[in-house]
Amino acid sequence: MSHIAVERNRRRQMNDHLKVLRSLTPCFYIKRGDQASIIAGVIDFIQELHQLVQVLESKKRRKTLSPTFHHSHQIDQSTAMVVRPPFAQIENINTTSFKELGACCNSPHADVEAKISGSNVVLRVVSLRIPGQLVKIIAVLEKLSFQVLHLNISSMEDTVLYFFIVKIGLECRLSLEELALEVQKTFAPEAISS
């Protein structure tokens, strides 16, 4: 009887812990409600968070080494924007969890990454904190027939990370590269000053 009670208590604790993990993980990481899917989704989410921490630490190191980088470069935006692989490849991070199609568009003002995740697009934007910039990004997304499902904002000193999950509208005909470029355009000097 004591063995049965111990096993029942273990299962109850396991189910409680799984509920907590599920509540802490964004819903699009967990495809089904079974234990294996919950654990797999939590693993994917933690890997994404580790990559994000590494990207932010790398940006902080670059900023420490060259604190005037963002302010001193006067580069023509049309030549500064290039499509690159996802952040994970730029920062030499383990890329095994980047199974989805993705694109980046970086400039001295911002790093923009867009990737497909299921039926949605995950959009990450890392930039200096600019008043009104979030409104400009959301306006562009809505104009391009994307619906913002989730938005998370994190900041570290004067750097900010916008993390969007957006639903692709039926009218949308953009590639990920075009989406990243359109968001990047909101950081153009004339767009920032207006």
LUMVOKOL-221014 format. One record per residue: residue number from 1; x, y, z negated of N, C-alpha, C in turn. Coordinates in Angstrom, 2 decimals. Atoms other than C-alpha are relative to their C-alpha. Layout:
+-----+---------+---------+---------+---------+---------+---------+---------+---------+---------+
:  nr :      nX :      nY :      nZ :     caX :     caY :     caZ :      cX :      cY :      cZ :
+-----+---------+---------+---------+---------+---------+---------+---------+---------+---------+
: NUM :       X :       Y :       Z :       X :       Y :       Z :       X :       Y :       Z :
...
+-----+---------+---------+---------+---------+---------+---------+---------+---------+---------+
END
This chain:
+-----+---------+---------+---------+---------+---------+---------+---------+---------+---------+
:  nr :      nX :      nY :      nZ :     caX :     caY :     caZ :      cX :      cY :      cZ :
+-----+---------+---------+---------+---------+---------+---------+---------+---------+---------+
:   1 :    0.82 :   -1.21 :    0.00 :    0.00 :    0.00 :    0.00 :    0.86 :    1.27 :    0.00 :
:   2 :   -0.85 :   -1.20 :    0.05 :    2.82 :    2.41 :   -0.80 :    0.62 :    0.26 :    1.37 :
:   3 :   -0.56 :   -0.17 :   -1.35 :    4.34 :    1.75 :    2.66 :   -1.01 :    0.67 :    0.92 :
:   4 :    1.06 :   -0.60 :   -0.83 :    1.01 :    2.62 :    4.31 :   -0.17 :    1.48 :   -0.35 :
:   5 :    0.14 :   -1.40 :    0.43 :    0.74 :    5.83 :    2.26 :    1.17 :    0.84 :    0.48 :
:   6 :   -1.19 :   -0.72 :   -0.47 :    4.31 :    6.83 :    3.15 :   -0.10 :    0.25 :    1.50 :
:   7 :    0.15 :   -0.14 :   -1.45 :    3.64 :    6.20 :    6.85 :   -1.08 :    1.02 :    0.35 :
:   8 :    1.08 :   -0.96 :   -0.24 :    0.37 :    8.16 :    6.73 :    0.50 :    1.42 :   -0.27 :
:   9 :   -0.54 :   -1.32 :    0.33 :    2.17 :   11.08 :    5.06 :    0.99 :    0.46 :    1.08 :
:  10 :   -0.95 :   -0.34 :   -1.05 :    4.95 :   10.96 :    7.69 :   -0.72 :    0.45 :    1.26 :
:  11 :    0.78 :   -0.38 :   -1.19 :    2.39 :   11.08 :   10.54 :   -0.66 :    1.36 :   -0.17 :
:  12 :    0.65 :   -1.29 :    0.26 :    0.55 :   13.96 :    8.90 :    1.02 :    1.13 :    0.11 :
:  13 :   -1.05 :   -1.02 :   -0.10 :    3.80 :   15.92 :    8.52 :    0.43 :    0.21 :    1.45 :
:  14 :   -0.39 :   -0.10 :   -1.41 :    4.76 :   15.13 :   12.12 :   -1.04 :    0.79 :    0.79 :
:  15 :    1.06 :   -0.73 :   -0.71 :    1.39 :   16.36 :   13.40 :   -0.02 :    1.48 :   -0.39 :
:  16 :   -0.04 :   -1.40 :    0.45 :    1.64 :   19.52 :   11.27 :    1.15 :    0.74 :    0.66 :
:  17 :   -1.16 :   -0.62 :   -0.63 :    5.12 :   20.24 :   12.62 :   -0.22 :    0.22 :    1.49 :
:  18 :    0.30 :   -0.16 :   -1.43 :    3.96 :   19.66 :   16.21 :   -0.97 :    1.16 :    0.24 :
:  19 :    0.93 :   -1.12 :   -0.13 :    1.08 :   22.10 :   15.68 :    0.74 :    1.34 :   -0.12 :
:  20 :   -0.77 :   -1.24 :    0.18 :    3.52 :   24.75 :   14.43 :    0.85 :    0.27 :    1.25 :
:  21 :   -0.81 :   -0.17 :   -1.21 :    5.88 :   24.15 :   17.38 :   -0.86 :    0.47 :    1.17 :
:  22 :    0.89 :   -0.39 :   -1.10 :    2.96 :   24.42 :   19.80 :   -0.45 :    1.44 :   -0.14 :
:  23 :    0.47 :   -1.38 :    0.21 :    1.77 :   27.67 :   18.22 :    1.11 :    1.02 :    0.24 :
:  24 :   -1.13 :   -0.91 :   -0.19 :    5.28 :   29.20 :   18.49 :    0.49 :    0.07 :    1.44 :
:  25 :   -0.47 :    0.12 :   -1.38 :    5.75 :   28.27 :   22.16 :   -1.03 :    0.57 :    0.96 :
:  26 :    0.95 :   -0.52 :   -1.00 :    4.17 :   30.23 :   25.05 :   -0.69 :   -1.16 :    0.74 :
:  27 :    0.83 :    1.11 :   -0.51 :    1.37 :   28.15 :   26.55 :    0.46 :   -0.55 :    1.34 :
:  28 :   -0.36 :    0.53 :   -1.31 :    2.81 :   27.87 :   30.06 :    1.18 :   -0.96 :   -0.05 :
:  29 :   -1.06 :    0.99 :    0.13 :    5.75 :   25.81 :   28.74 :   -0.55 :   -1.39 :   -0.31 :
:  30 :    0.58 :    1.28 :    0.42 :    3.43 :   23.07 :   27.46 :   -1.14 :   -0.34 :    0.95 :
:  31 :    0.96 :    0.34 :   -1.04 :    1.55 :   21.34 :   30.27 :   -1.18 :   -0.83 :   -0.54 :
:  32 :    1.05 :    0.84 :    0.59 :   -0.40 :   18.78 :   28.16 :    0.14 :    0.02 :   -1.52 :
:  33 :    0.01 :   -0.04 :    1.46 :   -1.24 :   18.26 :   24.48 :    0.65 :   -1.18 :   -0.69 :
:  34 :   -0.61 :    1.16 :    0.66 :    0.57 :   14.97 :   23.89 :    1.34 :    0.39 :   -0.61 :
:  35 :   -1.22 :   -0.30 :    0.74 :    3.63 :   14.83 :   21.62 :    1.20 :    0.21 :    0.92 :
:  36 :   -1.16 :   -0.11 :   -0.91 :    6.16 :   14.29 :   24.42 :   -0.04 :    1.31 :    0.77 :
:  37 :    0.12 :   -1.26 :   -0.75 :    4.83 :   17.28 :   26.42 :    0.29 :    1.21 :   -0.88 :
:  38 :   -0.26 :   -1.10 :    0.94 :    4.90 :   19.53 :   23.36 :    1.50 :    0.13 :   -0.25 :
:  39 :   -1.44 :   -0.03 :    0.28 :    8.49 :   18.58 :   22.54 :    0.78 :    0.44 :    1.23 :
:  40 :   -0.68 :   -0.40 :   -1.24 :    9.59 :   18.92 :   26.19 :   -0.18 :    1.50 :    0.24 :
:  41 :    0.26 :   -1.43 :   -0.18 :    7.96 :   22.37 :   26.39 :    0.80 :    0.85 :   -0.97 :
:  42 :   -0.78 :   -0.73 :    1.01 :    9.62 :   23.51 :   23.16 :    1.48 :    0.01 :    0.39 :
:  43 :   -1.40 :    0.07 :   -0.44 :   13.00 :   22.32 :   24.48 :    0.25 :    0.99 :    1.13 :
:  44 :   -0.15 :   -0.95 :   -1.11 :   12.51 :   24.29 :   27.72 :    0.00 :    1.45 :   -0.51 :
:  45 :    0.11 :   -1.36 :    0.54 :   11.49 :   27.39 :   25.74 :    1.28 :    0.38 :   -0.76 :
:  46 :   -1.22 :   -0.27 :    0.76 :   14.51 :   27.13 :   23.41 :    1.19 :    0.20 :    0.94 :
:  47 :   -1.08 :   -0.17 :   -0.98 :   16.85 :   26.70 :   26.40 :   -0.09 :    1.38 :    0.66 :
:  48 :    0.19 :   -1.33 :   -0.58 :   15.36 :   29.84 :   27.99 :    0.45 :    1.09 :   -0.99 :
:  49 :   -0.40 :   -0.98 :    1.01 :   15.86 :   31.74 :   24.71 :    1.52 :    0.04 :   -0.16 :
:  50 :   -1.47 :    0.04 :    0.08 :   19.49 :   30.56 :   24.50 :    0.62 :    0.74 :    1.18 :
:  51 :   -0.52 :   -0.69 :   -1.19 :   20.09 :   31.77 :   28.06 :   -0.20 :    1.50 :   -0.12 :
:  52 :    0.29 :   -1.41 :    0.17 :   18.45 :   35.08 :   27.27 :    0.97 :    0.63 :   -1.00 :
:  53 :   -0.96 :   -0.50 :    0.98 :   20.66 :   35.54 :   24.20 :    1.38 :    0.16 :    0.64 :
:  54 :   -1.30 :   -0.07 :   -0.65 :   23.74 :   34.79 :   26.29 :    0.07 :    1.16 :    1.00 :
:  55 :    0.04 :   -1.12 :   -0.94 :   22.68 :   37.29 :   28.96 :    0.12 :    1.32 :   -0.75 :
:  56 :   -0.05 :   -1.24 :    0.77 :   22.10 :   39.99 :   26.35 :    1.37 :    0.20 :   -0.66 :
:  57 :   -1.34 :   -0.11 :    0.58 :   25.41 :   39.22 :   24.61 :    1.01 :    0.40 :    1.06 :
:  58 :   -0.91 :   -0.35 :   -1.09 :   27.20 :   39.41 :   27.96 :   -0.16 :    1.47 :    0.38 :
:  59 :    0.25 :   -1.41 :   -0.32 :   25.54 :   42.75 :   28.74 :    0.59 :    0.90 :   -1.09 :
:  60 :   -0.53 :   -0.79 :    1.10 :   26.52 :   44.02 :   25.30 :    1.53 :    0.06 :    0.09 :
:  61 :   -1.46 :    0.02 :   -0.14 :   30.15 :   42.91 :   25.85 :    0.44 :    0.93 :    1.13 :
:  62 :   -0.35 :   -0.87 :   -1.12 :   30.22 :   44.64 :   29.25 :   -0.17 :    1.47 :   -0.38 :
:  63 :    0.27 :   -1.38 :    0.41 :   28.72 :   47.77 :   27.73 :    1.07 :    0.47 :   -0.97 :
:  64 :   -1.05 :   -0.36 :    0.95 :   31.28 :   47.72 :   24.91 :    1.32 :    0.26 :    0.72 :
:  65 :   -1.23 :   -0.18 :   -0.75 :   34.13 :   47.34 :   27.40 :   -0.04 :    1.24 :    0.88 :
:  66 :    0.16 :   -1.16 :   -0.88 :   32.74 :   50.06 :   29.66 :   -1.26 :    0.75 :   -0.39 :
:  67 :    1.22 :   -0.63 :    0.50 :   30.27 :   52.22 :   27.67 :   -0.60 :    1.03 :    0.93 :
:  68 :    0.55 :   -1.02 :   -0.90 :   29.88 :   54.79 :   30.45 :   -0.43 :   -0.57 :    1.34 :
:  69 :    0.29 :    0.63 :   -1.29 :   29.15 :   52.27 :   33.21 :   -1.32 :    0.47 :    0.59 :
:  70 :    1.33 :   -0.33 :   -0.54 :   25.43 :   53.00 :   33.55 :   -0.13 :    1.49 :    0.31 :
:  71 :    0.18 :   -1.44 :   -0.18 :   25.84 :   56.76 :   33.30 :    0.93 :    0.58 :    1.06 :
:  72 :   -1.00 :   -0.63 :   -0.86 :   28.95 :   57.37 :   35.42 :   -0.12 :   -0.38 :    1.47 :
:  73 :    0.07 :    0.45 :   -1.39 :   28.08 :   55.44 :   38.59 :   -1.11 :    0.74 :    0.74 :
:  74 :    0.97 :   -0.64 :   -0.88 :   26.39 :   57.52 :   41.26 :    0.04 :   -0.75 :    1.33 :
:  75 :   -0.04 :    0.87 :   -1.18 :   25.70 :   54.82 :   43.86 :   -1.33 :    0.11 :    0.72 :
:  76 :    1.21 :    0.01 :   -0.81 :   23.21 :   54.96 :   46.70 :   -0.77 :   -1.28 :   -0.27 :
:  77 :    0.79 :    1.18 :    0.37 :   20.41 :   52.63 :   45.62 :   -0.20 :   -0.98 :    1.15 :
:  78 :    0.23 :    0.91 :   -1.13 :   19.90 :   51.22 :   49.11 :    1.17 :   -0.94 :    0.20 :
:  79 :   -1.16 :    0.89 :   -0.14 :   23.46 :   49.83 :   49.10 :    0.30 :   -0.74 :   -1.28 :
:  80 :   -0.34 :    0.63 :    1.28 :   23.59 :   48.94 :   45.40 :   -0.84 :   -1.24 :   -0.27 :
:  81 :    0.88 :    1.11 :    0.31 :   20.70 :   46.50 :   45.43 :    0.32 :   -1.21 :    0.87 :
:  82 :   -0.27 :    1.23 :   -0.70 :   21.55 :   42.95 :   46.36 :   -0.77 :   -1.12 :   -0.66 :
:  83 :    0.69 :    1.16 :    0.54 :   19.71 :   39.69 :   45.95 :    1.05 :   -0.99 :   -0.43 :
:  84 :   -0.97 :    0.92 :    0.55 :   21.64 :   37.34 :   43.71 :   -0.71 :   -1.20 :   -0.61 :
:  85 :    0.62 :    1.13 :    0.67 :   21.07 :   33.97 :   42.06 :   -0.51 :    0.39 :   -1.38 :
:  86 :    0.53 :   -0.33 :    1.33 :   19.28 :   33.81 :   38.67 :    1.11 :    0.36 :   -0.98 :
:  87 :   -0.94 :   -0.43 :    1.03 :   20.94 :   35.31 :   35.58 :    0.91 :   -1.13 :   -0.43 :
:  88 :   -0.79 :    1.12 :    0.51 :   22.10 :   31.85 :   34.52 :    1.25 :   -0.20 :    0.83 :
:  89 :   -1.16 :    0.19 :   -0.85 :   24.41 :   31.60 :   37.52 :    0.93 :    1.20 :   -0.07 :
:  90 :   -0.82 :   -1.20 :    0.09 :   25.61 :   35.20 :   37.24 :    0.86 :   -0.05 :   -1.25 :
:  91 :   -0.70 :   -0.01 :    1.27 :   26.60 :   34.72 :   33.62 :    0.73 :   -1.30 :   -0.28 :
:  92 :   -0.65 :    1.30 :    0.17 :   28.07 :   31.21 :   34.16 :   -0.60 :   -0.81 :   -1.13 :
:  93 :    0.72 :    0.76 :    1.02 :   25.44 :   29.69 :   31.89 :   -0.41 :   -1.32 :    0.62 :
:  94 :    0.46 :    1.30 :   -0.47 :   24.36 :   26.08 :   32.15 :   -1.29 :    0.19 :    0.79 :
:  95 :    1.16 :   -0.26 :   -0.87 :   21.89 :   26.09 :   35.06 :   -0.93 :   -1.20 :    0.13 :
:  96 :    0.82 :    1.20 :   -0.18 :   20.29 :   22.68 :   34.55 :   -1.49 :    0.27 :   -0.22 :
:  97 :    1.42 :   -0.24 :    0.24 :   17.04 :   24.19 :   33.27 :   -0.62 :    0.93 :    1.04 :
:  98 :    0.55 :   -0.86 :   -1.05 :   16.67 :   26.52 :   36.29 :   -0.38 :   -0.85 :    1.20 :
:  99 :    0.45 :    0.86 :   -1.08 :   14.72 :   24.10 :   38.44 :   -0.87 :    0.78 :    0.99 :
: 100 :    0.93 :   -0.75 :   -0.82 :   12.34 :   26.74 :   39.78 :    0.75 :    0.90 :    0.98 :
: 101 :   -0.51 :   -0.95 :   -0.96 :   12.90 :   28.98 :   42.76 :    0.12 :    1.36 :   -0.68 :
: 102 :   -0.16 :   -1.29 :    0.66 :   14.29 :   32.33 :   41.65 :    0.82 :    0.96 :    0.84 :
: 103 :   -0.76 :   -1.03 :   -0.69 :   15.77 :   35.62 :   42.85 :    0.31 :    1.11 :   -0.98 :
: 104 :   -0.41 :   -1.15 :    0.81 :   17.62 :   38.56 :   41.29 :    0.30 :    1.18 :    0.89 :
: 105 :   -0.35 :   -1.24 :   -0.68 :   18.06 :   42.15 :   42.31 :    0.59 :    0.92 :   -1.06 :
: 106 :   -0.69 :   -0.75 :    1.04 :   20.64 :   44.07 :   40.31 :    0.52 :    1.33 :    0.54 :
: 107 :   -0.55 :   -1.30 :   -0.32 :   21.77 :   47.69 :   40.29 :    0.63 :    0.55 :   -1.27 :
: 108 :   -0.54 :   -0.59 :    1.23 :   23.60 :   49.99 :   37.86 :   -1.09 :    0.38 :   -1.00 :
: 109 :    1.08 :   -0.42 :    0.88 :   20.17 :   50.91 :   36.44 :   -0.72 :   -1.17 :   -0.66 :
: 110 :    0.79 :    1.11 :    0.55 :   18.58 :   47.47 :   35.91 :    0.37 :   -1.31 :    0.68 :
: 111 :   -0.08 :    1.35 :   -0.54 :   18.83 :   43.72 :   36.39 :   -1.42 :   -0.55 :    0.02 :
: 112 :    1.36 :    0.52 :   -0.16 :   15.60 :   42.22 :   37.73 :    0.09 :   -1.44 :    0.47 :
: 113 :    0.05 :    1.40 :   -0.38 :   14.95 :   38.48 :   37.89 :   -1.45 :   -0.43 :    0.12 :
: 114 :    1.34 :    0.55 :   -0.20 :   11.84 :   36.81 :   39.30 :    0.14 :   -1.48 :    0.30 :
: 115 :   -0.03 :    1.42 :   -0.32 :   11.18 :   33.08 :   39.28 :   -1.39 :   -0.60 :   -0.16 :
: 116 :    1.27 :    0.71 :    0.06 :    8.28 :   30.74 :   39.84 :    0.02 :   -0.93 :   -1.21 :
: 117 :    0.17 :    0.93 :    1.11 :    7.04 :   28.88 :   36.76 :   -1.43 :   -0.50 :    0.07 :
: 118 :    1.34 :    0.53 :   -0.21 :    4.11 :   26.65 :   37.57 :   -0.71 :    0.82 :    1.05 :
: 119 :    0.76 :   -0.81 :   -0.96 :    1.45 :   28.79 :   39.24 :    0.19 :    1.50 :   -0.26 :
: 120 :   -0.24 :   -1.39 :    0.34 :    2.81 :   32.03 :   37.75 :    1.43 :    0.41 :    0.37 :
: 121 :   -1.35 :   -0.51 :   -0.20 :    5.87 :   34.23 :   38.14 :    0.49 :    0.55 :   -1.35 :
: 122 :   -0.66 :   -0.57 :    1.17 :    8.23 :   34.97 :   35.26 :    0.92 :    1.11 :    0.50 :
: 123 :   -0.77 :   -1.17 :   -0.42 :    9.75 :   38.43 :   35.64 :    0.74 :    0.54 :   -1.21 :
: 124 :   -0.83 :   -0.56 :    1.08 :   12.65 :   39.62 :   33.47 :    0.68 :    1.25 :    0.54 :
: 125 :   -0.65 :   -1.25 :   -0.38 :   13.93 :   43.18 :   33.60 :    0.84 :    0.46 :   -1.19 :
: 126 :   -0.91 :   -0.51 :    1.03 :   16.98 :   44.32 :   31.60 :    0.52 :    1.34 :    0.49 :
: 127 :   -0.43 :   -1.34 :   -0.41 :   17.75 :   48.04 :   31.68 :    0.27 :    0.86 :   -1.23 :
: 128 :   -0.04 :   -0.99 :    1.06 :   18.55 :   51.09 :   29.64 :   -1.44 :    0.41 :   -0.31 :
: 129 :    1.34 :   -0.45 :    0.37 :   15.53 :   52.39 :   27.75 :   -0.30 :    1.32 :    0.70 :
: 130 :    0.39 :   -1.19 :   -0.76 :   13.79 :   54.90 :   30.03 :   -1.47 :    0.28 :   -0.31 :
: 131 :    1.40 :   -0.32 :    0.31 :   10.61 :   56.68 :   28.88 :   -0.90 :   -0.15 :    1.24 :
: 132 :    0.98 :    0.15 :   -1.07 :    7.61 :   55.70 :   31.03 :    0.31 :   -1.10 :    1.01 :
: 133 :   -0.39 :    1.01 :   -0.99 :    9.46 :   52.90 :   32.87 :   -0.96 :   -1.19 :    0.01 :
: 134 :    0.91 :    1.14 :    0.07 :    7.13 :   50.13 :   31.66 :   -1.27 :    0.27 :    0.80 :
: 135 :    1.22 :   -0.36 :   -0.73 :    4.11 :   51.97 :   33.08 :    0.25 :   -0.08 :    1.51 :
: 136 :   -0.34 :    0.06 :   -1.43 :    5.87 :   52.28 :   36.46 :    0.07 :   -1.45 :    0.49 :
: 137 :   -0.11 :    1.41 :   -0.41 :    6.65 :   48.55 :   36.56 :   -1.38 :   -0.62 :    0.09 :
: 138 :    1.36 :    0.57 :   -0.01 :    3.07 :   47.58 :   35.66 :   -0.79 :    0.55 :    1.19 :
: 139 :    0.71 :   -0.59 :   -1.14 :    1.70 :   50.00 :   38.29 :    0.42 :   -0.67 :    1.30 :
: 140 :   -0.49 :    0.67 :   -1.21 :    3.91 :   48.41 :   40.97 :   -0.54 :   -1.43 :    0.07 :
: 141 :    0.52 :    1.37 :    0.00 :    2.88 :   44.89 :   39.92 :   -1.47 :   -0.04 :    0.40 :
: 142 :    1.43 :   -0.03 :   -0.34 :   -0.80 :   45.78 :   40.11 :   -0.22 :    0.39 :    1.45 :
: 143 :    0.11 :   -0.40 :   -1.41 :   -0.34 :   47.52 :   43.47 :    0.32 :   -1.16 :    0.93 :
: 144 :   -0.41 :    1.15 :   -0.81 :    1.30 :   44.33 :   44.77 :   -0.86 :   -1.23 :   -0.23 :
: 145 :    0.97 :    1.08 :    0.24 :   -1.66 :   42.17 :   43.61 :    0.49 :   -1.05 :   -1.00 :
: 146 :   -0.38 :    0.87 :    1.11 :   -0.02 :   40.69 :   40.51 :   -0.80 :    0.42 :   -1.23 :
: 147 :    0.72 :   -0.29 :    1.25 :   -1.95 :   40.42 :   37.24 :    0.91 :   -0.37 :   -1.16 :
: 148 :   -0.86 :    0.25 :    1.16 :    0.04 :   40.74 :   34.01 :   -0.77 :   -0.85 :   -1.00 :
: 149 :    0.62 :    0.90 :    0.97 :   -0.85 :   37.77 :   31.79 :    0.63 :    0.14 :   -1.38 :
: 150 :   -0.74 :   -0.07 :    1.27 :    1.82 :   38.26 :   29.13 :    1.14 :    0.99 :    0.18 :
: 151 :   -1.11 :   -0.94 :   -0.01 :    4.34 :   40.96 :   28.28 :    0.66 :   -0.04 :   -1.36 :
: 152 :   -0.77 :   -0.04 :    1.23 :    7.10 :   40.83 :   25.69 :    1.11 :    1.02 :    0.21 :
: 153 :   -1.03 :   -1.01 :   -0.09 :    9.46 :   43.72 :   25.01 :    0.98 :   -0.20 :   -1.15 :
: 154 :   -1.05 :    0.10 :    1.01 :   12.77 :   43.32 :   23.18 :    1.01 :    1.09 :    0.28 :
: 155 :   -1.00 :   -1.03 :   -0.21 :   15.35 :   46.01 :   22.60 :    1.18 :   -0.23 :   -0.93 :
: 156 :   -1.23 :    0.07 :    0.76 :   18.91 :   46.17 :   21.39 :    0.75 :    1.29 :    0.30 :
: 157 :   -0.57 :   -1.32 :   -0.16 :   20.37 :   49.63 :   20.85 :   -0.77 :    0.73 :    1.10 :
: 158 :    0.72 :   -0.73 :   -1.05 :   19.56 :   51.51 :   24.09 :   -0.35 :   -0.88 :    1.19 :
: 159 :    0.36 :    0.94 :   -1.06 :   19.00 :   48.36 :   26.19 :   -1.34 :   -0.63 :   -0.33 :
: 160 :    1.32 :    0.60 :    0.19 :   15.53 :   46.93 :   26.69 :   -0.19 :   -1.16 :    0.96 :
: 161 :    0.36 :    1.14 :   -0.84 :   14.29 :   43.60 :   28.03 :   -1.52 :   -0.05 :    0.08 :
: 162 :    1.42 :    0.21 :   -0.25 :   10.83 :   43.40 :   29.59 :   -0.15 :   -1.41 :    0.54 :
: 163 :    0.22 :    1.38 :   -0.42 :    9.61 :   39.81 :   29.92 :   -1.47 :   -0.12 :    0.36 :
: 164 :    1.38 :    0.09 :   -0.49 :    6.47 :   39.45 :   32.06 :   -0.31 :   -1.42 :    0.45 :
: 165 :    0.54 :    1.16 :   -0.69 :    4.39 :   36.45 :   33.00 :   -1.17 :    0.57 :    0.82 :
: 166 :    1.01 :   -0.59 :   -0.87 :    2.31 :   37.47 :   36.00 :   -0.65 :   -1.07 :    0.88 :
: 167 :    0.77 :    0.89 :   -0.87 :   -0.38 :   35.72 :   37.99 :    0.04 :    0.58 :    1.41 :
: 168 :   -0.09 :   -0.43 :   -1.39 :   -0.04 :   35.86 :   41.75 :   -1.41 :    0.15 :    0.56 :
: 169 :    1.31 :   -0.25 :   -0.59 :   -3.07 :   37.46 :   43.39 :   -0.12 :   -0.64 :    1.38 :
: 170 :    0.23 :    0.63 :   -1.30 :   -4.64 :   35.93 :   46.52 :    0.51 :    0.86 :    1.15 :
: 171 :   -0.42 :   -0.90 :   -1.07 :   -3.72 :   39.02 :   48.56 :    1.52 :    0.13 :    0.09 :
: 172 :   -1.46 :   -0.19 :    0.06 :   -0.03 :   38.84 :   47.61 :    0.70 :   -0.85 :    1.05 :
: 173 :   -0.77 :    0.70 :   -1.04 :    2.31 :   37.91 :   50.48 :    1.50 :    0.23 :   -0.16 :
: 174 :   -1.41 :   -0.31 :    0.23 :    5.65 :   38.86 :   48.90 :    0.81 :   -1.24 :   -0.36 :
: 175 :   -0.94 :    1.01 :    0.48 :    8.66 :   36.61 :   48.45 :    0.51 :    0.45 :   -1.37 :
: 176 :   -0.58 :   -0.37 :    1.29 :   10.43 :   36.55 :   45.08 :    1.05 :    1.10 :    0.17 :
: 177 :   -1.00 :   -1.03 :   -0.27 :   13.26 :   38.59 :   46.60 :   -0.65 :    1.36 :    0.19 :
: 178 :    0.71 :   -1.26 :   -0.24 :   10.79 :   41.25 :   47.77 :   -0.60 :    0.55 :   -1.30 :
: 179 :    0.55 :   -0.43 :    1.29 :    9.11 :   41.32 :   44.36 :    1.09 :    0.63 :   -0.87 :
: 180 :   -1.11 :   -0.53 :    0.80 :   12.45 :   41.79 :   42.58 :    0.45 :    1.36 :    0.52 :
: 181 :   -0.42 :   -1.27 :   -0.61 :   13.39 :   44.56 :   45.03 :   -1.01 :    1.11 :   -0.29 :
: 182 :    1.04 :   -1.01 :    0.26 :   10.04 :   46.37 :   44.57 :    0.06 :    0.47 :   -1.45 :
: 183 :   -0.13 :   -0.41 :    1.40 :   10.45 :   46.34 :   40.78 :    1.27 :    0.82 :   -0.18 :
: 184 :   -1.27 :   -0.74 :    0.08 :   14.07 :   47.48 :   41.19 :   -0.18 :    1.44 :    0.50 :
: 185 :    0.21 :   -1.34 :   -0.56 :   12.85 :   50.46 :   43.27 :   -0.58 :    0.98 :   -1.03 :
: 186 :    0.54 :   -0.90 :    1.02 :   11.03 :   51.81 :   40.19 :    1.09 :    0.64 :   -0.83 :
: 187 :   -1.15 :   -0.54 :    0.73 :   14.50 :   52.47 :   38.75 :    0.84 :    0.97 :    0.85 :
: 188 :   -0.74 :   -0.93 :   -0.86 :   15.67 :   54.59 :   41.71 :    0.01 :    1.37 :   -0.65 :
: 189 :   -0.10 :   -1.31 :    0.69 :   16.86 :   58.05 :   40.55 :   -1.21 :    0.90 :    0.21 :
: 190 :    1.19 :   -0.86 :   -0.23 :   13.92 :   59.83 :   42.21 :   -1.21 :   -0.55 :   -0.71 :
: 191 :    1.13 :    0.58 :    0.74 :   11.48 :   57.35 :   40.60 :    0.14 :    0.25 :   -1.48 :
: 192 :   -0.24 :   -0.23 :    1.43 :   13.08 :   57.84 :   37.17 :   -0.29 :    1.45 :   -0.37 :
: 193 :    0.19 :   -1.41 :    0.33 :   13.00 :   61.63 :   37.33 :   -1.45 :    0.46 :    0.15 :
: 194 :    1.39 :   -0.43 :   -0.19 :    9.35 :   61.79 :   38.44 :   -0.89 :   -0.40 :   -1.14 :
+-----+---------+---------+---------+---------+---------+---------+---------+---------+---------+
END
